[in-house]
Amino acid sequence: MSSRIVLVTGAGSGIGQASALALGRAGFTVVLAGRRRDRLEAIAEELGNGSVAHTADVTEEASVDALFEDVARRFGRLDVLFNNAGTGAPPRPLEDVAIDDWRRVLDTNITGAFLCTRAAFRLMKTQSPRGGRIINNGSLSAASPRPNIAAYTASKHAVTGLTKSAALEGRRYDIACGQIDIGNTATDMAAQMAKGMLQADDSIRPEPTINVKHVADAVVYMASLPLDANVLFMTVMATKMPFVGRG
């Protein structure tokens, strides 16, 4: 098979969509996973090169298993998994966070990444040639929190732990794992940043953003490395956004 196979979760919009398109243009065959089948199919058709859409809910074990079974059946292997699917909750002080919001964010951002990573390990360790690469979408919140997003911050710290564990345990199977931490990408989810974001000193200030293309290009770079090289952590951020020293 001349084309490498990459699976992108949360591929229907934002960073997932931009990364899927960039990976396809770089020569990968892309499996686009998400909840909006019509949107995924439109992107797959645009990409061509055997790219396919698959509806999946990363929080559900059976749905994830079905997704990876379909990848194995169609292509016989998986070369790269981009664990991109994620969500947030309405910003609230920690003491006011609803348990349902907490569980929804953790279920999507860390349980979903775990279920996909586990399934990728099971496939990558047994395929021939053996091995593959896993890229986790972290966040600057994996290193430094913003106010009022405790669930999101906790989930992204957990993603960092999963990245390190997968990078360590993947060695014996030629599976590389890395994480891209992203700050202030100009997607629909970040629209509020131009209007003003709550800062650590309780002021509200607009923040600069970056074009999602820069993130997608970074994902392509990570995905294209040979398995004897790995980007363990990469930060891609708006140069002047508050991060270093914030809070």
SVG drawing of the C-alpha trace seen along z (x, -y; Angstrom):
<svg xmlns="http://www.w3.org/2000/svg" viewBox="-25 -44 40 53">
<polyline fill="none" stroke="black" stroke-width="0.4" points="0.0,0.0 1.6,-3.2 -0.4,-5.6 0.0,-5.6 -3.3,-5.4 -4.1,-8.1 -7.2,-8.2 -8.3,-11.7 -11.0,-11.9 -13.1,-15.0 -12.4,-15.5 -15.6,-17.4 -14.5,-20.9 -11.8,-23.1 -8.3,-21.6 -9.5,-18.1 -10.8,-19.2 -7.8,-21.4 -5.4,-18.6 -7.3,-16.0 -7.1,-18.1 -3.4,-18.9 -2.6,-15.2 -4.6,-14.2 -2.7,-16.8 0.6,-15.4 -0.3,-12.0 -2.0,-10.2 -5.2,-8.2 -7.4,-9.7 -10.1,-8.0 -12.3,-10.9 -14.1,-10.0 -16.7,-12.1 -20.5,-12.5 -21.6,-14.5 -21.6,-12.0 -22.6,-14.4 -19.8,-16.8 -17.2,-13.9 -18.3,-12.5 -18.0,-15.9 -14.4,-16.2 -13.5,-12.7 -14.9,-13.3 -12.8,-16.4 -9.7,-14.5 -10.1,-11.5 -7.1,-9.0 -9.3,-6.4 -10.2,-8.6 -13.3,-7.5 -15.8,-8.8 -16.9,-6.9 -19.3,-8.1 -18.1,-7.3 -18.5,-8.4 -15.1,-8.3 -16.7,-8.1 -18.3,-4.8 -16.1,-1.7 -18.2,0.3 -18.2,-2.7 -14.4,-3.0 -13.9,0.8 -16.2,0.7 -14.2,-2.2 -10.9,-0.4 -12.3,2.9 -13.5,1.0 -10.0,-0.5 -8.4,2.9 -10.9,4.5 -10.6,1.7 -6.9,1.1 -5.2,3.9 -3.2,1.4 -3.1,-2.1 0.0,-4.2 -1.0,-7.3 -3.8,-8.1 -4.5,-11.8 -6.5,-11.9 -8.1,-15.3 -11.7,-14.9 -12.3,-17.2 -14.8,-19.4 -15.1,-22.0 -17.7,-23.2 -19.2,-26.6 -16.6,-28.6 -17.5,-28.6 -15.7,-28.9 -14.6,-25.5 -17.1,-25.3 -19.9,-25.8 -18.9,-23.2 -21.8,-20.7 -20.9,-17.1 -22.5,-16.4 -20.2,-18.9 -17.2,-17.5 -18.0,-13.9 -18.7,-15.0 -15.4,-16.8 -13.4,-14.0 -15.2,-11.3 -14.5,-13.0 -11.0,-14.5 -9.3,-11.7 -11.4,-8.6 -11.9,-9.0 -8.2,-9.4 -7.5,-6.4 -10.0,-4.2 -8.6,-5.2 -5.0,-4.7 -5.8,-1.3 -7.4,-0.2 -4.5,-1.7 -2.0,0.3 -3.9,3.5 -3.8,3.0 -0.3,1.4 1.5,4.1 0.1,6.9 0.2,5.4 3.0,5.9 5.2,4.0 4.7,3.5 4.3,0.1 2.8,-3.3 2.4,-6.8 -0.1,-8.4 -0.4,-12.1 -2.5,-13.5 -4.1,-17.0 -3.2,-18.5 -3.5,-22.2 -1.6,-25.0 -3.9,-24.2 -2.0,-20.9 0.8,-23.1 -0.9,-26.2 -4.6,-26.7 -6.9,-29.5 -9.4,-30.7 -12.8,-28.8 -12.0,-25.8 -11.1,-23.2 -12.6,-20.2 -10.8,-21.1 -7.5,-21.7 -7.7,-18.5 -8.5,-16.5 -5.6,-17.9 -3.2,-17.3 -4.4,-13.7 -3.8,-13.6 -0.1,-14.5 0.1,-11.5 -1.4,-9.3 1.1,-10.6 4.0,-9.8 2.7,-6.3 2.0,-5.5 5.4,-6.8 7.0,-4.5 5.0,-1.4 4.9,-1.8 8.7,-1.4 8.6,2.4 6.1,2.4 7.7,-0.4 4.8,-2.7 5.8,-6.4 3.5,-8.8 3.7,-12.6 1.5,-15.5 0.8,-18.9 -0.2,-21.6 -2.0,-24.4 -2.8,-27.9 -5.4,-30.3 -6.1,-28.8 -8.6,-30.9 -11.5,-28.4 -15.1,-28.8 -14.4,-27.5 -12.0,-30.4 -14.3,-33.2 -14.5,-34.6 -10.8,-35.3 -11.1,-38.3 -13.9,-39.8 -12.1,-39.3 -10.9,-36.4 -10.8,-36.3 -7.3,-36.7 -5.6,-35.5 -5.9,-39.0 -9.7,-39.0 -9.4,-41.5 -10.9,-40.7 -8.7,-41.3 -8.8,-40.3 -6.1,-37.8 -4.2,-37.2 -4.9,-34.0 -3.1,-32.1 -4.4,-30.6 -5.3,-26.9 -3.0,-26.1 0.0,-26.5 -1.4,-23.8 -2.3,-21.5 1.2,-21.9 2.7,-20.9 0.5,-17.8 1.7,-16.8 5.3,-17.2 4.8,-15.0 2.9,-12.4 5.5,-12.3 8.5,-11.4 10.1,-8.0 9.3,-5.8 12.9,-6.1 12.3,-9.8 9.6,-11.4 8.3,-14.8 7.3,-14.0 5.8,-17.5 5.3,-20.5 3.8,-23.8 2.2,-25.9 0.7,-29.2 0.1,-32.8 3.4,-34.5 1.9,-37.4 -0.9,-35.4 -0.6,-35.3 0.9,-31.9 4.5,-32.2 4.1,-33.7 0.3,-34.0 -1.2,-33.8"/>
</svg>
